[in-house]
């Protein structure tokens, strides 16, 4: 195989994006038969099955490699047209980025406002758990991602943005009703607010207090939105770990109390992006890094929270980010800070 025919590569991308062969044919202004023949020819050329013929179709692992190549090719073509002064008819540049809910609710959007608009840019944001944002990179759905993983996806670069801090909080009334004795034991039974079924941040916190014996209680209220999560805790529905920027005003107003003063959680956040010499992507990366430096804690301000081997929860992601599975630790071992809902 000497080359990948570009018309076949673009056709595969259209099928993945549109979901069906018929829809891809309409988008490409060709017949469904032509689309099918191009995809089959590309599969024969690569010697791999590239698509699962489901509804909607899904790329196989090999197909994801070709899809990522197709998106990178489209980005490079757009940048070349822009440098040649031929981009106007193509419309604004599209930059798909994966970002976790808490970053989106606190510091990420201001970063996008700093991206120069010398050439119009359209942002397409994918809200996803941090442990899954790299999957979107790997599949070629996004060009960049805020992630908790320091391990670069193939074909990507990675840089540390900083550390995001979470505080364990509840309303004074909730604390007076449910948290009257030993905090570690009380949190094993108290109602908890969680982001979704994959959110293990509260479990991680309780496991650290109990030296790995137990996670949070069984009464769990799922609120899959960053602001909604904070509001649910502030309404007294349960206790939870809230990003410090969201918790601070409510703590000052007395609407919330910190459950373990001096024991915040920190999780490192990274920026991963395609290895492309793309002016638009570089401008986005620079703006994100600049705002993250202002909003997040610097490296060394806290330690990533990692569970030792054999600890309950070790190696699992916490609310969508590798925020640190439980570290079953004594007080003097408690980590500095950590991020959450990726």
TORKOL-4160 file (C-alpha; in steps of 0.2 Angstrom, whole numbers, padded with zeros to 4 digits, m for minus):
342
<pt num="1" X="0000" Y="0000" Z="0000"/>
<pt num="2" X="0009" Y="0016" Z="m0006"/>
<pt num="3" X="m0004" Y="0029" Z="m0002"/>
<pt num="4" X="m0022" Y="0032" Z="0004"/>
<pt num="5" X="m0033" Y="0039" Z="m0010"/>
<pt num="6" X="m0039" Y="0055" Z="m0003"/>
<pt num="7" X="m0057" Y="0053" Z="m0010"/>
<pt num="8" X="m0058" Y="0037" Z="m0001"/>
<pt num="9" X="m0052" Y="0044" Z="0015"/>
<pt num="10" X="m0064" Y="0059" Z="0014"/>
<pt num="11" X="m0078" Y="0047" Z="0010"/>
<pt num="12" X="m0075" Y="0037" Z="0026"/>
<pt num="13" X="m0075" Y="0052" Z="0036"/>
<pt num="14" X="m0091" Y="0058" Z="0029"/>
<pt num="15" X="m0099" Y="0041" Z="0033"/>
<pt num="16" X="m0093" Y="0042" Z="0051"/>
<pt num="17" X="m0099" Y="0060" Z="0053"/>
<pt num="18" X="m0116" Y="0058" Z="0044"/>
<pt num="19" X="m0119" Y="0041" Z="0052"/>
<pt num="20" X="m0125" Y="0031" Z="0037"/>
<pt num="21" X="m0120" Y="0028" Z="0019"/>
<pt num="22" X="m0135" Y="0037" Z="0012"/>
<pt num="23" X="m0132" Y="0052" Z="0022"/>
<pt num="24" X="m0114" Y="0053" Z="0017"/>
<pt num="25" X="m0119" Y="0051" Z="m0001"/>
<pt num="26" X="m0131" Y="0066" Z="0001"/>
<pt num="27" X="m0117" Y="0076" Z="0009"/>
<pt num="28" X="m0104" Y="0072" Z="m0004"/>
<pt num="29" X="m0117" Y="0073" Z="m0019"/>
<pt num="30" X="m0113" Y="0056" Z="m0025"/>
<pt num="31" X="m0124" Y="0040" Z="m0025"/>
<pt num="32" X="m0124" Y="0028" Z="m0010"/>
<pt num="33" X="m0117" Y="0015" Z="m0021"/>
<pt num="34" X="m0102" Y="0026" Z="m0025"/>
<pt num="35" X="m0099" Y="0029" Z="m0006"/>
<pt num="36" X="m0100" Y="0010" Z="m0003"/>
<pt num="37" X="m0088" Y="0006" Z="m0016"/>
<pt num="38" X="m0075" Y="0019" Z="m0010"/>
<pt num="39" X="m0076" Y="0012" Z="0008"/>
<pt num="40" X="m0074" Y="m0006" Z="0002"/>
<pt num="41" X="m0059" Y="0000" Z="m0009"/>
<pt num="42" X="m0051" Y="0008" Z="0006"/>
<pt num="43" X="m0054" Y="m0007" Z="0017"/>
<pt num="44" X="m0046" Y="m0018" Z="0003"/>
<pt num="45" X="m0031" Y="m0006" Z="0001"/>
<pt num="46" X="m0028" Y="m0006" Z="0020"/>
<pt num="47" X="m0032" Y="m0024" Z="0023"/>
<pt num="48" X="m0043" Y="m0019" Z="0038"/>
<pt num="49" X="m0061" Y="m0018" Z="0042"/>
<pt num="50" X="m0063" Y="0001" Z="0045"/>
<pt num="51" X="m0082" Y="0002" Z="0048"/>
<pt num="52" X="m0094" Y="m0007" Z="0059"/>
<pt num="53" X="m0110" Y="m0007" Z="0048"/>
<pt num="54" X="m0122" Y="m0003" Z="0063"/>
<pt num="55" X="m0134" Y="0012" Z="0064"/>
<pt num="56" X="m0126" Y="0024" Z="0065"/>
<pt num="57" X="m0110" Y="0016" Z="0058"/>
<pt num="58" X="m0095" Y="0016" Z="0070"/>
<pt num="59" X="m0077" Y="0016" Z="0065"/>
<pt num="60" X="m0066" Y="0001" Z="0071"/>
<pt num="61" X="m0050" Y="0004" Z="0079"/>
<pt num="62" X="m0041" Y="0004" Z="0062"/>
<pt num="63" X="m0055" Y="0015" Z="0056"/>
<pt num="64" X="m0052" Y="0028" Z="0069"/>
<pt num="65" X="m0034" Y="0030" Z="0063"/>
<pt num="66" X="m0040" Y="0034" Z="0046"/>
<pt num="67" X="m0053" Y="0046" Z="0052"/>
<pt num="68" X="m0040" Y="0055" Z="0063"/>
<pt num="69" X="m0029" Y="0057" Z="0047"/>
<pt num="70" X="m0044" Y="0063" Z="0037"/>
<pt num="71" X="m0048" Y="0077" Z="0050"/>
<pt num="72" X="m0030" Y="0082" Z="0051"/>
<pt num="73" X="m0029" Y="0083" Z="0032"/>
<pt num="74" X="m0044" Y="0094" Z="0032"/>
<pt num="75" X="m0036" Y="0105" Z="0045"/>
<pt num="76" X="m0020" Y="0107" Z="0035"/>
<pt num="77" X="m0029" Y="0110" Z="0019"/>
<pt num="78" X="m0039" Y="0124" Z="0027"/>
<pt num="79" X="m0024" Y="0132" Z="0035"/>
<pt num="80" X="m0015" Y="0131" Z="0018"/>
<pt num="81" X="m0030" Y="0139" Z="0010"/>
<pt num="82" X="m0030" Y="0153" Z="0023"/>
<pt num="83" X="m0012" Y="0157" Z="0020"/>
<pt num="84" X="m0015" Y="0158" Z="0001"/>
<pt num="85" X="m0030" Y="0169" Z="0004"/>
<pt num="86" X="m0042" Y="0156" Z="m0002"/>
<pt num="87" X="m0051" Y="0152" Z="0014"/>
<pt num="88" X="m0066" Y="0165" Z="0014"/>
<pt num="89" X="m0077" Y="0153" Z="0004"/>
<pt num="90" X="m0074" Y="0139" Z="0016"/>
<pt num="91" X="m0081" Y="0148" Z="0031"/>
<pt num="92" X="m0074" Y="0149" Z="0048"/>
<pt num="93" X="m0061" Y="0137" Z="0055"/>
<pt num="94" X="m0069" Y="0123" Z="0066"/>
<pt num="95" X="m0060" Y="0118" Z="0081"/>
<pt num="96" X="m0068" Y="0103" Z="0091"/>
<pt num="97" X="m0062" Y="0102" Z="0109"/>
<pt num="98" X="m0066" Y="0090" Z="0123"/>
<pt num="99" X="m0067" Y="0097" Z="0140"/>
<pt num="100" X="m0074" Y="0092" Z="0157"/>
<pt num="101" X="m0090" Y="0099" Z="0165"/>
<pt num="102" X="m0081" Y="0108" Z="0180"/>
<pt num="103" X="m0068" Y="0116" Z="0169"/>
<pt num="104" X="m0082" Y="0122" Z="0157"/>
<pt num="105" X="m0091" Y="0129" Z="0171"/>
<pt num="106" X="m0077" Y="0138" Z="0179"/>
<pt num="107" X="m0062" Y="0144" Z="0169"/>
<pt num="108" X="m0062" Y="0137" Z="0151"/>
<pt num="109" X="m0075" Y="0148" Z="0142"/>
<pt num="110" X="m0065" Y="0164" Z="0146"/>
<pt num="111" X="m0050" Y="0156" Z="0138"/>
<pt num="112" X="m0060" Y="0154" Z="0121"/>
<pt num="113" X="m0064" Y="0173" Z="0122"/>
<pt num="114" X="m0045" Y="0177" Z="0121"/>
<pt num="115" X="m0042" Y="0167" Z="0105"/>
<pt num="116" X="m0038" Y="0180" Z="0091"/>
<pt num="117" X="m0052" Y="0182" Z="0078"/>
<pt num="118" X="m0041" Y="0187" Z="0064"/>
<pt num="119" X="m0048" Y="0172" Z="0055"/>
<pt num="120" X="m0065" Y="0167" Z="0061"/>
<pt num="121" X="m0065" Y="0151" Z="0072"/>
<pt num="122" X="m0080" Y="0141" Z="0077"/>
<pt num="123" X="m0078" Y="0131" Z="0093"/>
<pt num="124" X="m0087" Y="0114" Z="0095"/>
<pt num="125" X="m0086" Y="0108" Z="0113"/>
<pt num="126" X="m0088" Y="0091" Z="0118"/>
<pt num="127" X="m0093" Y="0090" Z="0137"/>
<pt num="128" X="m0085" Y="0073" Z="0143"/>
<pt num="129" X="m0078" Y="0065" Z="0158"/>
<pt num="130" X="m0059" Y="0068" Z="0159"/>
<pt num="131" X="m0055" Y="0050" Z="0159"/>
<pt num="132" X="m0064" Y="0049" Z="0142"/>
<pt num="133" X="m0058" Y="0065" Z="0133"/>
<pt num="134" X="m0043" Y="0056" Z="0127"/>
<pt num="135" X="m0054" Y="0043" Z="0119"/>
<pt num="136" X="m0062" Y="0057" Z="0108"/>
<pt num="137" X="m0044" Y="0062" Z="0103"/>
<pt num="138" X="m0040" Y="0044" Z="0099"/>
<pt num="139" X="m0056" Y="0042" Z="0089"/>
<pt num="140" X="m0052" Y="0058" Z="0079"/>
<pt num="141" X="m0068" Y="0067" Z="0085"/>
<pt num="142" X="m0058" Y="0082" Z="0093"/>
<pt num="143" X="m0042" Y="0091" Z="0089"/>
<pt num="144" X="m0038" Y="0094" Z="0108"/>
<pt num="145" X="m0044" Y="0090" Z="0125"/>
<pt num="146" X="m0043" Y="0095" Z="0143"/>
<pt num="147" X="m0038" Y="0079" Z="0151"/>
<pt num="148" X="m0032" Y="0071" Z="0167"/>
<pt num="149" X="m0020" Y="0060" Z="0158"/>
<pt num="150" X="m0002" Y="0064" Z="0156"/>
<pt num="151" X="0001" Y="0050" Z="0144"/>
<pt num="152" X="0000" Y="0058" Z="0126"/>
<pt num="153" X="m0012" Y="0050" Z="0113"/>
<pt num="154" X="m0003" Y="0044" Z="0098"/>
<pt num="155" X="0000" Y="0059" Z="0087"/>
<pt num="156" X="m0003" Y="0071" Z="0101"/>
<pt num="157" X="0007" Y="0083" Z="0112"/>
<pt num="158" X="0003" Y="0085" Z="0130"/>
<pt num="159" X="0007" Y="0099" Z="0143"/>
<pt num="160" X="0002" Y="0102" Z="0161"/>
<pt num="161" X="m0011" Y="0116" Z="0163"/>
<pt num="162" X="m0011" Y="0116" Z="0182"/>
<pt num="163" X="m0020" Y="0109" Z="0197"/>
<pt num="164" X="m0039" Y="0111" Z="0200"/>
<pt num="165" X="m0045" Y="0111" Z="0219"/>
<pt num="166" X="m0060" Y="0103" Z="0226"/>
<pt num="167" X="m0067" Y="0106" Z="0244"/>
<pt num="168" X="m0078" Y="0094" Z="0253"/>
<pt num="169" X="m0093" Y="0104" Z="0258"/>
<pt num="170" X="m0111" Y="0103" Z="0265"/>
<pt num="171" X="m0124" Y="0116" Z="0272"/>
<pt num="172" X="m0123" Y="0119" Z="0290"/>
<pt num="173" X="m0140" Y="0111" Z="0293"/>
<pt num="174" X="m0135" Y="0096" Z="0284"/>
<pt num="175" X="m0119" Y="0094" Z="0294"/>
<pt num="176" X="m0128" Y="0097" Z="0310"/>
<pt num="177" X="m0140" Y="0083" Z="0306"/>
<pt num="178" X="m0129" Y="0070" Z="0298"/>
<pt num="179" X="m0111" Y="0074" Z="0303"/>
<pt num="180" X="m0111" Y="0075" Z="0322"/>
<pt num="181" X="m0098" Y="0062" Z="0327"/>
<pt num="182" X="m0083" Y="0055" Z="0318"/>
<pt num="183" X="m0082" Y="0063" Z="0301"/>
<pt num="184" X="m0075" Y="0047" Z="0292"/>
<pt num="185" X="m0089" Y="0036" Z="0300"/>
<pt num="186" X="m0103" Y="0049" Z="0297"/>
<pt num="187" X="m0099" Y="0051" Z="0278"/>
<pt num="188" X="m0100" Y="0032" Z="0276"/>
<pt num="189" X="m0119" Y="0034" Z="0279"/>
<pt num="190" X="m0123" Y="0052" Z="0275"/>
<pt num="191" X="m0133" Y="0056" Z="0258"/>
<pt num="192" X="m0121" Y="0061" Z="0245"/>
<pt num="193" X="m0122" Y="0071" Z="0229"/>
<pt num="194" X="m0113" Y="0063" Z="0214"/>
<pt num="195" X="m0111" Y="0069" Z="0196"/>
<pt num="196" X="m0116" Y="0052" Z="0188"/>
<pt num="197" X="m0113" Y="0033" Z="0190"/>
<pt num="198" X="m0095" Y="0035" Z="0186"/>
<pt num="199" X="m0092" Y="0048" Z="0198"/>
<pt num="200" X="m0080" Y="0041" Z="0212"/>
<pt num="201" X="m0073" Y="0057" Z="0219"/>
<pt num="202" X="m0084" Y="0056" Z="0235"/>
<pt num="203" X="m0079" Y="0038" Z="0237"/>
<pt num="204" X="m0061" Y="0043" Z="0235"/>
<pt num="205" X="m0062" Y="0056" Z="0249"/>
<pt num="206" X="m0071" Y="0044" Z="0261"/>
<pt num="207" X="m0059" Y="0030" Z="0257"/>
<pt num="208" X="m0044" Y="0041" Z="0262"/>
<pt num="209" X="m0052" Y="0046" Z="0278"/>
<pt num="210" X="m0056" Y="0028" Z="0282"/>
<pt num="211" X="m0039" Y="0021" Z="0276"/>
<pt num="212" X="m0048" Y="0012" Z="0262"/>
<pt num="213" X="m0061" Y="0003" Z="0272"/>
<pt num="214" X="m0076" Y="0011" Z="0264"/>
<pt num="215" X="m0083" Y="0023" Z="0252"/>
<pt num="216" X="m0097" Y="0036" Z="0253"/>
<pt num="217" X="m0114" Y="0031" Z="0258"/>
<pt num="218" X="m0127" Y="0022" Z="0248"/>
<pt num="219" X="m0140" Y="0036" Z="0247"/>
<pt num="220" X="m0133" Y="0045" Z="0231"/>
<pt num="221" X="m0142" Y="0059" Z="0221"/>
<pt num="222" X="m0135" Y="0060" Z="0203"/>
<pt num="223" X="m0134" Y="0078" Z="0196"/>
<pt num="224" X="m0125" Y="0078" Z="0180"/>
<pt num="225" X="m0121" Y="0096" Z="0178"/>
<pt num="226" X="m0107" Y="0106" Z="0187"/>
<pt num="227" X="m0118" Y="0121" Z="0192"/>
<pt num="228" X="m0132" Y="0109" Z="0197"/>
<pt num="229" X="m0121" Y="0099" Z="0207"/>
<pt num="230" X="m0116" Y="0114" Z="0217"/>
<pt num="231" X="m0134" Y="0120" Z="0219"/>
<pt num="232" X="m0139" Y="0102" Z="0225"/>
<pt num="233" X="m0126" Y="0103" Z="0239"/>
<pt num="234" X="m0131" Y="0121" Z="0243"/>
<pt num="235" X="m0149" Y="0115" Z="0244"/>
<pt num="236" X="m0145" Y="0102" Z="0257"/>
<pt num="237" X="m0148" Y="0087" Z="0246"/>
<pt num="238" X="m0131" Y="0079" Z="0252"/>
<pt num="239" X="m0113" Y="0083" Z="0254"/>
<pt num="240" X="m0100" Y="0083" Z="0240"/>
<pt num="241" X="m0084" Y="0089" Z="0233"/>
<pt num="242" X="m0086" Y="0106" Z="0224"/>
<pt num="243" X="m0073" Y="0116" Z="0214"/>
<pt num="244" X="m0065" Y="0129" Z="0225"/>
<pt num="245" X="m0071" Y="0144" Z="0214"/>
<pt num="246" X="m0089" Y="0138" Z="0215"/>
<pt num="247" X="m0088" Y="0134" Z="0234"/>
<pt num="248" X="m0079" Y="0149" Z="0240"/>
<pt num="249" X="m0093" Y="0162" Z="0238"/>
<pt num="250" X="m0105" Y="0150" Z="0247"/>
<pt num="251" X="m0093" Y="0147" Z="0261"/>
<pt num="252" X="m0090" Y="0166" Z="0263"/>
<pt num="253" X="m0109" Y="0168" Z="0264"/>
<pt num="254" X="m0111" Y="0154" Z="0277"/>
<pt num="255" X="m0122" Y="0144" Z="0265"/>
<pt num="256" X="m0109" Y="0130" Z="0265"/>
<pt num="257" X="m0096" Y="0124" Z="0278"/>
<pt num="258" X="m0080" Y="0114" Z="0274"/>
<pt num="259" X="m0081" Y="0097" Z="0281"/>
<pt num="260" X="m0062" Y="0094" Z="0282"/>
<pt num="261" X="m0053" Y="0111" Z="0283"/>
<pt num="262" X="m0035" Y="0109" Z="0277"/>
<pt num="263" X="m0039" Y="0094" Z="0267"/>
<pt num="264" X="m0043" Y="0099" Z="0249"/>
<pt num="265" X="m0041" Y="0088" Z="0234"/>
<pt num="266" X="m0030" Y="0093" Z="0219"/>
<pt num="267" X="m0030" Y="0084" Z="0202"/>
<pt num="268" X="m0018" Y="0089" Z="0188"/>
<pt num="269" X="m0026" Y="0094" Z="0171"/>
<pt num="270" X="m0017" Y="0093" Z="0155"/>
<pt num="271" X="m0020" Y="0099" Z="0137"/>
<pt num="272" X="m0017" Y="0087" Z="0123"/>
<pt num="273" X="m0019" Y="0091" Z="0105"/>
<pt num="274" X="m0014" Y="0085" Z="0088"/>
<pt num="275" X="0004" Y="0087" Z="0082"/>
<pt num="276" X="m0001" Y="0100" Z="0068"/>
<pt num="277" X="0007" Y="0116" Z="0063"/>
<pt num="278" X="m0010" Y="0124" Z="0063"/>
<pt num="279" X="m0011" Y="0143" Z="0067"/>
<pt num="280" X="m0029" Y="0141" Z="0073"/>
<pt num="281" X="m0025" Y="0127" Z="0085"/>
<pt num="282" X="m0009" Y="0135" Z="0091"/>
<pt num="283" X="m0019" Y="0151" Z="0095"/>
<pt num="284" X="m0032" Y="0141" Z="0105"/>
<pt num="285" X="m0019" Y="0131" Z="0115"/>
<pt num="286" X="m0010" Y="0148" Z="0119"/>
<pt num="287" X="m0026" Y="0155" Z="0126"/>
<pt num="288" X="m0031" Y="0140" Z="0136"/>
<pt num="289" X="m0013" Y="0139" Z="0144"/>
<pt num="290" X="m0013" Y="0157" Z="0148"/>
<pt num="291" X="m0030" Y="0157" Z="0157"/>
<pt num="292" X="m0026" Y="0140" Z="0165"/>
<pt num="293" X="m0011" Y="0148" Z="0173"/>
<pt num="294" X="m0022" Y="0161" Z="0181"/>
<pt num="295" X="m0036" Y="0150" Z="0186"/>
<pt num="296" X="m0027" Y="0134" Z="0191"/>
<pt num="297" X="m0014" Y="0130" Z="0204"/>
<pt num="298" X="0004" Y="0129" Z="0198"/>
<pt num="299" X="0014" Y="0112" Z="0198"/>
<pt num="300" X="0021" Y="0109" Z="0215"/>
<pt num="301" X="0006" Y="0117" Z="0224"/>
<pt num="302" X="m0002" Y="0100" Z="0227"/>
<pt num="303" X="0001" Y="0082" Z="0224"/>
<pt num="304" X="m0009" Y="0071" Z="0212"/>
<pt num="305" X="m0019" Y="0059" Z="0222"/>
<pt num="306" X="m0015" Y="0041" Z="0218"/>
<pt num="307" X="m0021" Y="0026" Z="0227"/>
<pt num="308" X="m0008" Y="0013" Z="0232"/>
<pt num="309" X="m0009" Y="m0004" Z="0225"/>
<pt num="310" X="m0023" Y="m0014" Z="0232"/>
<pt num="311" X="m0032" Y="0001" Z="0239"/>
<pt num="312" X="m0051" Y="0001" Z="0235"/>
<pt num="313" X="m0053" Y="0012" Z="0220"/>
<pt num="314" X="m0035" Y="0011" Z="0215"/>
<pt num="315" X="m0033" Y="0015" Z="0196"/>
<pt num="316" X="m0050" Y="0020" Z="0193"/>
<pt num="317" X="m0055" Y="0037" Z="0186"/>
<pt num="318" X="m0065" Y="0049" Z="0197"/>
<pt num="319" X="m0079" Y="0059" Z="0190"/>
<pt num="320" X="m0072" Y="0058" Z="0173"/>
<pt num="321" X="m0054" Y="0062" Z="0177"/>
<pt num="322" X="m0039" Y="0053" Z="0184"/>
<pt num="323" X="m0042" Y="0064" Z="0199"/>
<pt num="324" X="m0035" Y="0052" Z="0210"/>
<pt num="325" X="m0042" Y="0037" Z="0217"/>
<pt num="326" X="m0042" Y="0035" Z="0235"/>
<pt num="327" X="m0025" Y="0036" Z="0243"/>
<pt num="328" X="m0030" Y="0028" Z="0260"/>
<pt num="329" X="m0019" Y="0039" Z="0270"/>
<pt num="330" X="m0017" Y="0046" Z="0287"/>
<pt num="331" X="m0019" Y="0065" Z="0290"/>
<pt num="332" X="m0001" Y="0069" Z="0287"/>
<pt num="333" X="m0002" Y="0060" Z="0270"/>
<pt num="334" X="m0017" Y="0069" Z="0264"/>
<pt num="335" X="m0013" Y="0076" Z="0247"/>
<pt num="336" X="m0014" Y="0095" Z="0243"/>
<pt num="337" X="m0028" Y="0096" Z="0230"/>
<pt num="338" X="m0036" Y="0088" Z="0216"/>
<pt num="339" X="m0048" Y="0091" Z="0202"/>
<pt num="340" X="m0064" Y="0083" Z="0198"/>
<pt num="341" X="m0077" Y="0080" Z="0185"/>
<pt num="342" X="m0067" Y="0079" Z="0170"/>
